[in-house]
Amino acid sequence: MKISRIIIIAFAAFVFGSILILFIDSKKHKIDELTEAEMKSFPLGSFSVLVAEKSADIHVDYANGNKIVLDISKDKVLKNKMYRLSNDTLYVYGGMRTFVKCKKLKAIIGHKQNWVGINSVGNDSLHLDITGGQLVFNESGKHNMQLKSLAIHACDSAVIRAFAVSIDDLHIDAKEKAKLECYGHYKNVDAQLNGKSELTFGNNPLSMAIKRDESSVINVYR
């Protein structure tokens, strides 16, 4: 009888735990399914520089007007300051997923952000200064992102990935275990790698000038 009770209690605990997990997952899924129209949105003045602060999660896209959208329901109160606009620079802090819409972005600075995803910047040139964290170009690959010039300074184990892009002039300064993966088409590449950094190309650039120390690696797959 005691063994039967133990089995019944264990089974009941398993069922209850499973239901609880499903409930938590469904609540989280509902939060993830918020549409942009249901999120908090704030119009912004003009800016051309974006600073992703520590732990920030930012998705960047072109729009006719500048604004920031926060992944939180409109009826909820913000407990922490999520952004600051100063002169020509927008600072975005960590804490929740954010969507930055801008007319023309010239530079992105990353300070150990969790994620910056770039879909479009409304400009034909871009400068990146990334310290740690991850930055990804055009992850969905739904369109071909084109830039005349892209300059990248990456350090402190920063990871930068570019998908479905066409870039005329790519300039790279990578150090301190930075890792760059470049998939797409590149005409002219000028790169310097130091401190166990790694640079990978999915396609062979038309012209390539690389300087690297013995600890750094460059890979070209085709």
C-alpha positions as a LaTeX table, in Angstrom:
\begin{tabular}{lrrr}
\hline
Residue & $x$ (\AA) & $y$ (\AA) & $z$ (\AA) \\
\hline
Met1 & 0.00 & 0.00 & 0.00 \\
Lys2 & 2.80 & 2.40 & 0.86 \\
Ile3 & 4.49 & 1.73 & $-2.50$ \\
Ser4 & 1.23 & 2.45 & $-4.31$ \\
Arg5 & 0.84 & 5.74 & $-2.47$ \\
Ile6 & 4.39 & 6.73 & $-3.37$ \\
Ile7 & 3.74 & 5.94 & $-7.02$ \\
Ile8 & 0.48 & 7.93 & $-7.00$ \\
Ile9 & 2.11 & 10.91 & $-5.31$ \\
Ala10 & 5.06 & 10.84 & $-7.72$ \\
Phe11 & 2.75 & 10.63 & $-10.73$ \\
Ala12 & 0.60 & 13.51 & $-9.43$ \\
Ala13 & 3.74 & 15.62 & $-8.87$ \\
Phe14 & 4.91 & 14.86 & $-12.41$ \\
Val15 & 1.55 & 15.86 & $-13.91$ \\
Phe16 & 1.40 & 19.05 & $-11.84$ \\
Gly17 & 4.97 & 19.97 & $-12.78$ \\
Ser18 & 4.28 & 19.38 & $-16.47$ \\
Ile19 & 1.18 & 21.59 & $-16.36$ \\
Leu20 & 3.11 & 24.31 & $-14.55$ \\
Ile21 & 5.90 & 24.25 & $-17.16$ \\
Leu22 & 3.38 & 24.42 & $-20.01$ \\
Phe23 & 1.64 & 27.36 & $-18.32$ \\
Ile24 & 4.89 & 29.27 & $-17.89$ \\
Asp25 & 5.91 & 28.57 & $-21.48$ \\
Ser26 & 2.53 & 29.72 & $-22.79$ \\
Lys27 & 2.77 & 32.97 & $-20.83$ \\
Lys28 & 6.24 & 33.60 & $-22.19$ \\
His29 & 5.09 & 32.74 & $-25.72$ \\
Lys30 & 2.26 & 35.26 & $-25.46$ \\
Ile31 & 4.74 & 37.95 & $-24.45$ \\
Asp32 & 6.96 & 37.04 & $-27.40$ \\
Glu33 & 3.95 & 37.34 & $-29.71$ \\
Leu34 & 3.32 & 41.01 & $-28.97$ \\
Thr35 & 2.95 & 42.89 & $-32.22$ \\
Glu36 & 4.68 & 46.22 & $-32.71$ \\
Ala37 & 1.30 & 47.96 & $-32.45$ \\
Glu38 & 0.88 & 46.51 & $-28.94$ \\
Met39 & 4.31 & 47.62 & $-27.69$ \\
Lys40 & 5.38 & 50.91 & $-26.18$ \\
Ser41 & 6.60 & 53.27 & $-28.90$ \\
Phe42 & 8.36 & 56.63 & $-28.51$ \\
Pro43 & 9.10 & 59.10 & $-31.32$ \\
Leu44 & 12.69 & 60.38 & $-31.46$ \\
Gly45 & 14.47 & 63.42 & $-32.78$ \\
Ser46 & 17.20 & 63.10 & $-35.39$ \\
Phe47 & 20.28 & 60.96 & $-34.69$ \\
Ser48 & 22.92 & 59.20 & $-36.77$ \\
Val49 & 24.90 & 57.33 & $-34.07$ \\
Leu50 & 23.56 & 54.40 & $-32.05$ \\
Val51 & 25.26 & 53.24 & $-28.84$ \\
Ala52 & 24.33 & 49.76 & $-27.62$ \\
Glu53 & 25.14 & 49.66 & $-23.93$ \\
Lys54 & 25.90 & 46.56 & $-21.83$ \\
Ser55 & 23.33 & 43.74 & $-22.23$ \\
Ala56 & 21.27 & 45.70 & $-24.78$ \\
Asp57 & 19.15 & 43.77 & $-27.31$ \\
Ile58 & 18.51 & 45.97 & $-30.36$ \\
His59 & 16.96 & 45.40 & $-33.77$ \\
Val60 & 17.75 & 48.17 & $-36.28$ \\
Asp61 & 15.73 & 48.98 & $-39.37$ \\
Tyr62 & 15.11 & 51.85 & $-41.77$ \\
Ala63 & 11.97 & 53.98 & $-41.41$ \\
Asn64 & 10.74 & 57.37 & $-42.65$ \\
Gly65 & 10.67 & 58.66 & $-39.09$ \\
Asn66 & 12.88 & 58.02 & $-36.05$ \\
Lys67 & 11.43 & 56.10 & $-33.12$ \\
Ile68 & 12.18 & 53.39 & $-30.57$ \\
Val69 & 9.81 & 50.53 & $-29.80$ \\
Leu70 & 10.11 & 48.60 & $-26.53$ \\
Asp71 & 9.02 & 44.97 & $-26.22$ \\
Ile72 & 6.59 & 45.64 & $-23.38$ \\
Ser73 & 2.84 & 46.02 & $-23.43$ \\
Lys74 & 1.52 & 49.58 & $-23.68$ \\
Asp75 & $-0.37$ & 49.26 & $-20.38$ \\
Lys76 & 2.73 & 48.36 & $-18.37$ \\
Val77 & 4.90 & 50.87 & $-16.54$ \\
Leu78 & 8.63 & 51.05 & $-17.31$ \\
Lys79 & 10.70 & 50.47 & $-14.17$ \\
Asn80 & 14.06 & 51.41 & $-15.68$ \\
Lys81 & 15.27 & 53.95 & $-18.18$ \\
Met82 & 15.73 & 52.17 & $-21.49$ \\
Tyr83 & 17.19 & 54.88 & $-23.74$ \\
Arg84 & 18.58 & 58.39 & $-23.91$ \\
Leu85 & 18.91 & 60.76 & $-26.86$ \\
Ser86 & 21.74 & 63.27 & $-26.62$ \\
Asn87 & 22.68 & 65.53 & $-29.52$ \\
Asp88 & 23.21 & 63.21 & $-32.51$ \\
Thr89 & 23.48 & 59.98 & $-30.48$ \\
Leu90 & 20.90 & 57.47 & $-29.25$ \\
Tyr91 & 21.95 & 55.38 & $-26.22$ \\
Val92 & 20.03 & 52.15 & $-25.64$ \\
Tyr93 & 20.35 & 50.25 & $-22.36$ \\
Gly94 & 19.89 & 46.58 & $-21.50$ \\
Gly95 & 16.78 & 45.10 & $-19.95$ \\
Met96 & 14.46 & 44.19 & $-22.81$ \\
Arg97 & 14.30 & 43.77 & $-26.55$ \\
Thr98 & 14.14 & 47.08 & $-28.41$ \\
Phe99 & 13.46 & 48.07 & $-32.01$ \\
Val100 & 15.18 & 51.18 & $-33.36$ \\
Lys101 & 13.72 & 52.75 & $-36.49$ \\
Cys102 & 15.83 & 55.42 & $-38.16$ \\
Lys103 & 16.10 & 57.40 & $-41.37$ \\
Lys104 & 19.89 & 57.46 & $-41.63$ \\
Leu105 & 22.42 & 55.72 & $-39.40$ \\
Lys106 & 26.13 & 56.41 & $-39.81$ \\
Ala107 & 27.71 & 54.56 & $-36.87$ \\
Ile108 & 27.01 & 51.89 & $-34.26$ \\
Ile109 & 29.04 & 51.59 & $-31.06$ \\
Gly110 & 28.68 & 48.46 & $-28.95$ \\
His111 & 29.69 & 48.10 & $-25.30$ \\
Lys112 & 29.26 & 44.37 & $-24.52$ \\
Gln113 & 25.70 & 44.34 & $-25.82$ \\
Asn114 & 23.87 & 41.01 & $-26.01$ \\
Trp115 & 22.67 & 41.53 & $-29.57$ \\
Val116 & 22.42 & 44.10 & $-32.33$ \\
Gly117 & 20.59 & 42.96 & $-35.45$ \\
Ile118 & 20.80 & 45.23 & $-38.51$ \\
Asn119 & 18.23 & 44.93 & $-41.26$ \\
Ser120 & 18.75 & 48.31 & $-42.97$ \\
Val121 & 20.36 & 51.62 & $-42.04$ \\
Gly122 & 19.15 & 54.00 & $-44.77$ \\
Asn123 & 22.72 & 54.96 & $-45.63$ \\
Asp124 & 25.37 & 53.76 & $-48.09$ \\
Ser125 & 28.20 & 53.70 & $-45.54$ \\
Leu126 & 28.50 & 52.54 & $-41.94$ \\
His127 & 31.12 & 52.54 & $-39.18$ \\
Leu128 & 31.11 & 49.90 & $-36.42$ \\
Asp129 & 33.06 & 50.06 & $-33.17$ \\
Ile130 & 32.16 & 46.89 & $-31.27$ \\
Thr131 & 33.62 & 45.87 & $-27.90$ \\
Gly132 & 32.38 & 42.40 & $-26.99$ \\
Gly133 & 28.87 & 41.13 & $-27.62$ \\
Gln134 & 27.29 & 40.14 & $-30.91$ \\
Leu135 & 26.21 & 42.05 & $-34.00$ \\
Val136 & 24.48 & 40.51 & $-37.02$ \\
Phe137 & 23.70 & 41.91 & $-40.47$ \\
Asn138 & 20.58 & 40.82 & $-42.33$ \\
Glu139 & 20.09 & 37.52 & $-40.48$ \\
Ser140 & 16.79 & 36.76 & $-42.26$ \\
Gly141 & 18.42 & 37.12 & $-45.68$ \\
Lys142 & 15.10 & 38.27 & $-47.15$ \\
His143 & 16.81 & 41.00 & $-49.14$ \\
Asn144 & 20.33 & 41.89 & $-50.24$ \\
Met145 & 21.77 & 44.66 & $-48.08$ \\
Gln146 & 24.06 & 46.97 & $-50.06$ \\
Leu147 & 26.76 & 49.31 & $-48.73$ \\
Lys148 & 29.46 & 51.24 & $-50.52$ \\
Ser149 & 31.67 & 51.30 & $-47.43$ \\
Leu150 & 31.74 & 49.38 & $-44.15$ \\
Ala151 & 34.44 & 50.03 & $-41.53$ \\
Ile152 & 34.66 & 47.64 & $-38.57$ \\
His153 & 36.68 & 47.91 & $-35.38$ \\
Ala154 & 36.09 & 44.82 & $-33.24$ \\
Cys155 & 37.75 & 43.71 & $-30.00$ \\
Asp156 & 37.25 & 41.89 & $-26.68$ \\
Ser157 & 35.81 & 38.67 & $-28.20$ \\
Ala158 & 33.21 & 40.55 & $-30.26$ \\
Val159 & 31.31 & 38.42 & $-32.77$ \\
Ile160 & 30.13 & 40.00 & $-36.04$ \\
Arg161 & 28.21 & 38.09 & $-38.71$ \\
Ala162 & 27.04 & 39.40 & $-42.08$ \\
Phe163 & 24.53 & 37.57 & $-44.28$ \\
Ala164 & 23.24 & 38.44 & $-47.79$ \\
Val165 & 25.24 & 41.66 & $-48.12$ \\
Ser166 & 27.03 & 43.36 & $-51.00$ \\
Ile167 & 29.83 & 45.71 & $-49.94$ \\
Asp168 & 32.20 & 47.63 & $-52.19$ \\
Asp169 & 34.87 & 48.55 & $-49.61$ \\
Leu170 & 35.29 & 46.63 & $-46.36$ \\
His171 & 37.83 & 47.83 & $-43.78$ \\
Ile172 & 38.49 & 45.65 & $-40.71$ \\
Asp173 & 40.57 & 46.16 & $-37.59$ \\
Ala174 & 40.09 & 43.09 & $-35.36$ \\
Lys175 & 41.92 & 42.22 & $-32.17$ \\
Glu176 & 41.55 & 40.52 & $-28.77$ \\
Lys177 & 39.84 & 37.34 & $-30.06$ \\
Ala178 & 37.31 & 39.13 & $-32.25$ \\
Lys179 & 35.48 & 36.83 & $-34.67$ \\
Leu180 & 34.03 & 38.01 & $-38.00$ \\
Glu181 & 32.01 & 35.89 & $-40.43$ \\
Cys182 & 31.34 & 37.56 & $-43.79$ \\
Tyr183 & 28.85 & 35.87 & $-46.10$ \\
Gly184 & 27.85 & 37.73 & $-49.25$ \\
His185 & 29.82 & 39.64 & $-51.86$ \\
Tyr186 & 32.77 & 41.96 & $-51.24$ \\
Lys187 & 34.81 & 43.87 & $-53.80$ \\
Asn188 & 37.73 & 45.35 & $-51.87$ \\
Val189 & 38.83 & 44.13 & $-48.45$ \\
Asp190 & 41.51 & 45.72 & $-46.27$ \\
Ala191 & 41.92 & 43.92 & $-42.94$ \\
Gln192 & 44.26 & 43.78 & $-39.98$ \\
Leu193 & 43.99 & 40.92 & $-37.48$ \\
Asn194 & 45.73 & 40.64 & $-34.13$ \\
Gly195 & 45.43 & 38.83 & $-30.81$ \\
Lys196 & 43.86 & 35.48 & $-31.85$ \\
Ser197 & 41.22 & 37.09 & $-34.05$ \\
Glu198 & 39.44 & 35.18 & $-36.82$ \\
Leu199 & 38.05 & 36.33 & $-40.16$ \\
Thr200 & 35.94 & 34.08 & $-42.42$ \\
Phe201 & 34.61 & 34.74 & $-45.93$ \\
Gly202 & 31.92 & 32.62 & $-47.56$ \\
Asn203 & 32.96 & 33.98 & $-50.98$ \\
Asn204 & 36.36 & 35.07 & $-52.18$ \\
Pro205 & 36.54 & 38.90 & $-52.35$ \\
Leu206 & 37.65 & 40.40 & $-55.65$ \\
Ser207 & 40.58 & 42.20 & $-53.99$ \\
Met208 & 41.99 & 41.43 & $-50.57$ \\
Ala209 & 44.86 & 42.89 & $-48.52$ \\
Ile210 & 45.31 & 41.17 & $-45.15$ \\
Lys211 & 47.79 & 41.78 & $-42.36$ \\
Arg212 & 47.74 & 39.42 & $-39.38$ \\
Asp213 & 49.90 & 38.19 & $-36.56$ \\
Glu214 & 50.74 & 34.50 & $-36.11$ \\
Ser215 & 47.90 & 33.90 & $-33.68$ \\
Ser216 & 45.13 & 35.12 & $-35.99$ \\
Val217 & 43.33 & 33.16 & $-38.71$ \\
Ile218 & 41.65 & 33.91 & $-42.04$ \\
Asn219 & 39.37 & 31.41 & $-43.81$ \\
Val220 & 38.00 & 31.67 & $-47.36$ \\
Tyr221 & 35.65 & 28.86 & $-48.36$ \\
Arg222 & 35.29 & 29.59 & $-52.09$ \\
\hline
\end{tabular}
